[in-house]
Amino acid sequence: MTERRADQPPADLTLADLRTAHPGWTIWTSSTGRYWATWHHQLTKAEYNAECSRTVDSANAQQMDQVLTAEDEKRQAAKRQEPLP
């Protein structure tokens, strides 16, 4: 049996798994089978400056998990850069 690295998503991710793992995103598949996700919140100035995406796409669920994880990490980094109120 081949072991999966900790940074590798499981090979059998479902749309439901993605939605659970990334609750800030609306995730769906197109009629061609591509995965799409839209961030359903307004971007803050810090997120905009950090080049966070509002909509992303990928070829499969595993790639989408990686893309959304990277986007979530960018958002967290941007949040730390925001000035306090």
PyRosetta script that sets phi, psi and omega in degrees:
from pyrosetta import init, pose_from_sequence

init()
pose = pose_from_sequence("MTERRADQPPADLTLADLRTAHPGWTIWTSSTGRYWATWHHQLTKAEYNAECSRTVDSANAQQMDQVLTAEDEKRQAAKRQEPLP")
pose.set_psi(1, 133.8)
pose.set_omega(1, 178.2)
pose.set_phi(2, -84.6)
pose.set_psi(2, 129.1)
pose.set_omega(2, 179.3)
pose.set_phi(3, -85.8)
pose.set_psi(3, 146.0)
pose.set_omega(3, -179.6)
pose.set_phi(4, -93.4)
pose.set_psi(4, 134.4)
pose.set_omega(4, 174.5)
pose.set_phi(5, -67.3)
pose.set_psi(5, 154.7)
pose.set_omega(5, -178.4)
pose.set_phi(6, -61.3)
pose.set_psi(6, -30.1)
pose.set_omega(6, -178.4)
pose.set_phi(7, -88.8)
pose.set_psi(7, 4.4)
pose.set_omega(7, 178.3)
pose.set_phi(8, -98.8)
pose.set_psi(8, 130.0)
pose.set_omega(8, 175.6)
pose.set_phi(9, -70.9)
pose.set_psi(9, 154.4)
pose.set_omega(9, 177.2)
pose.set_phi(10, -61.8)
pose.set_psi(10, 150.0)
pose.set_omega(10, -175.8)
pose.set_phi(11, -73.4)
pose.set_psi(11, -14.7)
pose.set_omega(11, -174.9)
pose.set_phi(12, -113.0)
pose.set_psi(12, 35.5)
pose.set_omega(12, 177.7)
pose.set_phi(13, -62.2)
pose.set_psi(13, 140.4)
pose.set_omega(13, 175.9)
pose.set_phi(14, -109.9)
pose.set_psi(14, 169.5)
pose.set_omega(14, 176.0)
pose.set_phi(15, -59.0)
pose.set_psi(15, -40.7)
pose.set_omega(15, 178.1)
pose.set_phi(16, -62.8)
pose.set_psi(16, -39.4)
pose.set_omega(16, 177.5)
pose.set_phi(17, -61.5)
pose.set_psi(17, -44.0)
pose.set_omega(17, 180.0)
pose.set_phi(18, -62.9)
pose.set_psi(18, -44.0)
pose.set_omega(18, -179.7)
pose.set_phi(19, -63.1)
pose.set_psi(19, -37.0)
pose.set_omega(19, 178.3)
pose.set_phi(20, -70.3)
pose.set_psi(20, -41.5)
pose.set_omega(20, -176.8)
pose.set_phi(21, -73.9)
pose.set_psi(21, -24.0)
pose.set_omega(21, -174.7)
pose.set_phi(22, -132.0)
pose.set_psi(22, 72.0)
pose.set_omega(22, -171.7)
pose.set_phi(23, -67.4)
pose.set_psi(23, -18.0)
pose.set_omega(23, 179.6)
pose.set_phi(24, -80.6)
pose.set_psi(24, -0.4)
pose.set_omega(24, -174.2)
pose.set_phi(25, -116.3)
pose.set_psi(25, 145.5)
pose.set_omega(25, 168.2)
pose.set_phi(26, -97.5)
pose.set_psi(26, 120.3)
pose.set_omega(26, -171.7)
pose.set_phi(27, -121.3)
pose.set_psi(27, 136.2)
pose.set_omega(27, 179.4)
pose.set_phi(28, -152.2)
pose.set_psi(28, 169.9)
pose.set_omega(28, 173.5)
pose.set_phi(29, -112.9)
pose.set_psi(29, 143.9)
pose.set_omega(29, 179.0)
pose.set_phi(30, -83.4)
pose.set_psi(30, 174.6)
pose.set_omega(30, 178.9)
pose.set_phi(31, -66.1)
pose.set_psi(31, -17.8)
pose.set_omega(31, 177.2)
pose.set_phi(32, -92.6)
pose.set_psi(32, -1.8)
pose.set_omega(32, 177.4)
pose.set_phi(33, 94.2)
pose.set_psi(33, -1.0)
pose.set_omega(33, 176.9)
pose.set_phi(34, -74.8)
pose.set_psi(34, 150.5)
pose.set_omega(34, 176.7)
pose.set_phi(35, -94.5)
pose.set_psi(35, 137.7)
pose.set_omega(35, 179.1)
pose.set_phi(36, -131.4)
pose.set_psi(36, 150.9)
pose.set_omega(36, 176.2)
pose.set_phi(37, -147.0)
pose.set_psi(37, 140.3)
pose.set_omega(37, 177.2)
pose.set_phi(38, -125.0)
pose.set_psi(38, 130.7)
pose.set_omega(38, 175.6)
pose.set_phi(39, -74.0)
pose.set_psi(39, 123.8)
pose.set_omega(39, -173.1)
pose.set_phi(40, -102.6)
pose.set_psi(40, 37.9)
pose.set_omega(40, 173.2)
pose.set_phi(41, -133.0)
pose.set_psi(41, 156.9)
pose.set_omega(41, 175.5)
pose.set_phi(42, -68.2)
pose.set_psi(42, 138.2)
pose.set_omega(42, 175.5)
pose.set_phi(43, -72.8)
pose.set_psi(43, 137.7)
pose.set_omega(43, 172.7)
pose.set_phi(44, -78.6)
pose.set_psi(44, 168.1)
pose.set_omega(44, 177.9)
pose.set_phi(45, -60.4)
pose.set_psi(45, -41.5)
pose.set_omega(45, 179.5)
pose.set_phi(46, -63.9)
pose.set_psi(46, -40.5)
pose.set_omega(46, 178.1)
pose.set_phi(47, -66.1)
pose.set_psi(47, -40.3)
pose.set_omega(47, 177.4)
pose.set_phi(48, -61.4)
pose.set_psi(48, -46.6)
pose.set_omega(48, 180.0)
pose.set_phi(49, -64.6)
pose.set_psi(49, -29.6)
pose.set_omega(49, 178.5)
pose.set_phi(50, -83.0)
pose.set_psi(50, 2.5)
pose.set_omega(50, 179.2)
pose.set_phi(51, 62.2)
pose.set_psi(51, 37.8)
pose.set_omega(51, 173.4)
pose.set_phi(52, -68.0)
pose.set_psi(52, 145.8)
pose.set_omega(52, -177.4)
pose.set_phi(53, -94.9)
pose.set_psi(53, 149.2)
pose.set_omega(53, 173.4)
pose.set_phi(54, -92.4)
pose.set_psi(54, -33.3)
pose.set_omega(54, -179.0)
pose.set_phi(55, -137.5)
pose.set_psi(55, 134.5)
pose.set_omega(55, 179.3)
pose.set_phi(56, -134.3)
pose.set_psi(56, 160.3)
pose.set_omega(56, 175.6)
pose.set_phi(57, -141.4)
pose.set_psi(57, 162.6)
pose.set_omega(57, 178.4)
pose.set_phi(58, -157.8)
pose.set_psi(58, 168.8)
pose.set_omega(58, -176.3)
pose.set_phi(59, -79.3)
pose.set_psi(59, -26.8)
pose.set_omega(59, -176.4)
pose.set_phi(60, -153.8)
pose.set_psi(60, 174.8)
pose.set_omega(60, -175.7)
pose.set_phi(61, -64.1)
pose.set_psi(61, -38.9)
pose.set_omega(61, -179.1)
pose.set_phi(62, -64.9)
pose.set_psi(62, -43.6)
pose.set_omega(62, 177.3)
pose.set_phi(63, -64.8)
pose.set_psi(63, -39.2)
pose.set_omega(63, 179.2)
pose.set_phi(64, -62.7)
pose.set_psi(64, -40.7)
pose.set_omega(64, 177.6)
pose.set_phi(65, -59.8)
pose.set_psi(65, -42.6)
pose.set_omega(65, 179.0)
pose.set_phi(66, -65.8)
pose.set_psi(66, -43.0)
pose.set_omega(66, 179.5)
pose.set_phi(67, -63.1)
pose.set_psi(67, -46.4)
pose.set_omega(67, -178.0)
pose.set_phi(68, -69.1)
pose.set_psi(68, -35.6)
pose.set_omega(68, 175.6)
pose.set_phi(69, -61.7)
pose.set_psi(69, -43.7)
pose.set_omega(69, 178.1)
pose.set_phi(70, -64.3)
pose.set_psi(70, -41.2)
pose.set_omega(70, 177.9)
pose.set_phi(71, -64.2)
pose.set_psi(71, -42.1)
pose.set_omega(71, 178.8)
pose.set_phi(72, -63.1)
pose.set_psi(72, -38.0)
pose.set_omega(72, 177.6)
pose.set_phi(73, -66.6)
pose.set_psi(73, -39.4)
pose.set_omega(73, 176.4)
pose.set_phi(74, -62.7)
pose.set_psi(74, -40.5)
pose.set_omega(74, 179.1)
pose.set_phi(75, -64.0)
pose.set_psi(75, -41.7)
pose.set_omega(75, 179.2)
pose.set_phi(76, -64.5)
pose.set_psi(76, -42.2)
pose.set_omega(76, 178.1)
pose.set_phi(77, -64.0)
pose.set_psi(77, -41.7)
pose.set_omega(77, 178.8)
pose.set_phi(78, -63.8)
pose.set_psi(78, -39.0)
pose.set_omega(78, -179.6)
pose.set_phi(79, -61.7)
pose.set_psi(79, -36.7)
pose.set_omega(79, 179.4)
pose.set_phi(80, -69.3)
pose.set_psi(80, -20.7)
pose.set_omega(80, -179.8)
pose.set_phi(81, -87.5)
pose.set_psi(81, -13.7)
pose.set_omega(81, -177.5)
pose.set_phi(82, -68.8)
pose.set_psi(82, 138.2)
pose.set_omega(82, 176.4)
pose.set_phi(83, -67.1)
pose.set_psi(83, 148.8)
pose.set_omega(83, 177.2)
pose.set_phi(84, -71.4)
pose.set_psi(84, 147.3)
pose.set_omega(84, -179.3)
pose.set_phi(85, -67.9)
pose.dump_pdb("model.pdb")
